[in-house]
Amino acid sequence: MNPEIVSSDSTTTEVERPEVLEVNNNETQLLLPAKSSADSSTAQWQQYGEQIAAFLQGLPSYVANFFGKNRGPLGSIGLIVAVLITVKLILALVDAIDDIPLVAPLFELIGLGYTAWFVYRYLLSAASRQELSQEIQALKNQVFGTES
């Protein structure tokens, strides 16, 4: 294609000339310029853009339907993830506290003191062991809701 440039006072425009094709019997035939690959590429990109826009327009309803259908499993997965994050944070907190000087030995001393009190309070006499057994049974009934 050989474009001609037509110039007016303030604007310049480009006009495409039709291509000329010679036929074997010395006749000439005028042909309209064929669509360039740039035009078909642009049309293809526009088609992709329209498909993407249609998908994005329907995306909120797709997500809402997905969550509506899978509320139970997603809740379970969310709960598991929350528990894992909580455990990770607690372990990090305990590790940070353990790095503070004299805190770890203080916690060990507190643990030994509580163990000694528990043994003295609940395990030395038969009556206190019976009391501990009743408290454990009451707790089991409260948690499980049945008597065993």
C-alpha positions as a printed NumPy array, in Angstrom:
array([[  0.   ,   0.   ,   0.   ],
       [  1.205,   3.411,  -0.871],
       [ -0.435,   6.079,   1.233],
       [ -0.844,   9.573,  -0.074],
       [ -0.582,  12.449,   2.308],
       [ -3.143,  15.158,   1.76 ],
       [ -2.401,  18.419,   3.439],
       [ -4.917,  21.098,   4.313],
       [ -4.463,  24.377,   6.127],
       [ -3.983,  23.129,   9.677],
       [ -4.281,  19.346,   9.52 ],
       [ -2.501,  16.598,   7.716],
       [ -4.408,  13.435,   6.856],
       [ -3.299,  10.201,   5.332],
       [ -5.376,   8.65 ,   2.584],
       [ -4.815,   5.08 ,   1.482],
       [ -4.84 ,   4.327,  -2.213],
       [ -6.323,   1.056,  -3.395],
       [ -3.872,  -1.53 ,  -4.618],
       [ -3.825,  -2.408,  -8.273],
       [ -3.604,  -6.026,  -9.348],
       [ -2.8  ,  -7.045, -12.921],
       [ -4.539, -10.061, -14.356],
       [ -3.025, -12.292, -17.091],
       [ -5.155, -10.932, -19.943],
       [ -3.808,  -7.396, -19.526],
       [ -6.81 ,  -6.207, -17.549],
       [ -6.356,  -4.424, -14.312],
       [ -8.538,  -4.797, -11.311],
       [ -8.798,  -2.386,  -8.37 ],
       [ -8.816,  -3.964,  -4.987],
       [ -9.691,  -2.426,  -1.652],
       [ -6.901,  -2.53 ,   0.838],
       [ -7.059,  -5.654,   2.999],
       [ -7.328,  -5.356,   6.757],
       [ -3.915,  -5.09 ,   8.202],
       [ -2.706,  -7.471,  10.875],
       [ -2.704,  -4.537,  13.292],
       [ -6.474,  -4.113,  12.851],
       [ -7.166,  -7.803,  13.477],
       [ -4.793,  -7.769,  16.449],
       [ -6.612,  -4.762,  17.908],
       [ -9.982,  -6.437,  17.391],
       [ -8.68 ,  -9.585,  19.059],
       [ -7.421,  -7.599,  22.06 ],
       [-10.769,  -5.821,  22.301],
       [-12.498,  -9.2  ,  22.343],
       [-10.205, -10.393,  25.139],
       [-10.834,  -7.168,  27.033],
       [-14.604,  -7.632,  26.742],
       [-14.344, -11.207,  28.019],
       [-12.223, -10.117,  30.972],
       [-14.611,  -7.252,  31.751],
       [-17.588,  -9.641,  31.664],
       [-15.789, -12.044,  33.996],
       [-14.829,  -9.276,  36.44 ],
       [-18.38 ,  -7.94 ,  36.39 ],
       [-19.745, -11.353,  37.443],
       [-16.937, -12.079,  39.929],
       [-18.748, -10.828,  43.069],
       [-21.696, -13.134,  42.408],
       [-19.344, -16.079,  41.734],
       [-17.547, -15.471,  45.029],
       [-20.812, -15.066,  46.943],
       [-22.183, -18.314,  45.499],
       [-18.948, -20.145,  46.325],
       [-18.966, -18.975,  49.936],
       [-22.692, -19.699,  50.229],
       [-22.268, -23.293,  49.065],
       [-19.109, -23.993,  51.071],
       [-19.775, -22.157,  54.325],
       [-19.141, -25.191,  56.598],
       [-15.835, -26.411,  55.144],
       [-14.53 , -22.859,  54.776],
       [-15.399, -22.143,  58.398],
       [-13.519, -25.251,  59.5  ],
       [-10.495, -24.326,  57.417],
       [-10.609, -20.785,  58.789],
       [-10.793, -22.112,  62.358],
       [ -7.816, -24.422,  61.77 ],
       [ -5.79 , -21.562,  60.297],
       [ -6.726, -19.312,  63.246],
       [ -5.662, -21.997,  65.739],
       [ -2.345, -22.509,  63.939],
       [ -1.665, -18.774,  63.924],
       [ -2.571, -18.532,  67.629],
       [ -0.281, -21.418,  68.539],
       [  2.533, -19.87 ,  66.509],
       [  2.058, -16.519,  68.288],
       [  1.959, -18.129,  71.738],
       [  5.144, -20.082,  71.015],
       [  6.847, -16.894,  69.825],
       [  5.695, -15.079,  72.97 ],
       [  6.964, -17.868,  75.247],
       [ 10.279, -17.898,  73.372],
       [ 10.583, -14.119,  73.76 ],
       [  9.829, -14.32 ,  77.488],
       [ 12.301, -17.196,  77.854],
       [ 15.065, -14.974,  76.479],
       [ 14.641, -12.478,  79.343],
       [ 17.25 , -13.185,  82.053],
       [ 15.97 , -14.597,  85.382],
       [ 12.402, -15.041,  84.066],
       [ 12.818, -18.703,  83.064],
       [ 14.215, -19.715,  86.492],
       [ 11.417, -17.721,  88.171],
       [  8.76 , -19.621,  86.179],
       [ 10.429, -22.921,  87.09 ],
       [ 10.339, -21.932,  90.755],
       [  6.642, -21.002,  90.464],
       [  5.92 , -24.37 ,  88.803],
       [  7.709, -26.294,  91.524],
       [  5.834, -24.331,  94.189],
       [  2.446, -25.063,  92.584],
       [  3.316, -28.744,  92.239],
       [  4.231, -28.925,  95.927],
       [  0.962, -27.188,  96.927],
       [ -1.099, -29.505,  94.665],
       [  0.497, -32.62 ,  96.185],
       [ -0.062, -31.294,  99.718],
       [ -3.662, -30.19 ,  98.993],
       [ -5.035, -33.107,  96.939],
       [ -2.761, -36.16 ,  97.027],
       [ -1.562, -36.732, 100.598],
       [ -4.813, -37.893, 102.234],
       [ -7.541, -40.234, 101.025],
       [-10.3  , -37.667, 101.673],
       [ -8.601, -35.019,  99.542],
       [ -8.06 , -37.57 ,  96.726],
       [-11.797, -38.36 ,  96.841],
       [-12.561, -34.632,  96.671],
       [-10.249, -34.297,  93.608],
       [-11.963, -37.265,  91.943],
       [-15.393, -35.669,  92.461],
       [-14.18 , -32.345,  91.033],
       [-12.77 , -34.107,  87.955],
       [-16.056, -36.017,  87.482],
       [-18.068, -32.778,  87.777],
       [-15.834, -31.133,  85.177],
       [-16.276, -34.09 ,  82.795],
       [-20.066, -33.898,  83.206],
       [-19.99 , -30.181,  82.542],
       [-17.881, -30.546,  79.386],
       [-19.444, -33.674,  77.861],
       [-22.944, -33.237,  79.262],
       [-23.422, -36.865,  80.264],
       [-22.614, -38.888,  83.297],
       [-20.202, -41.728,  82.773]])
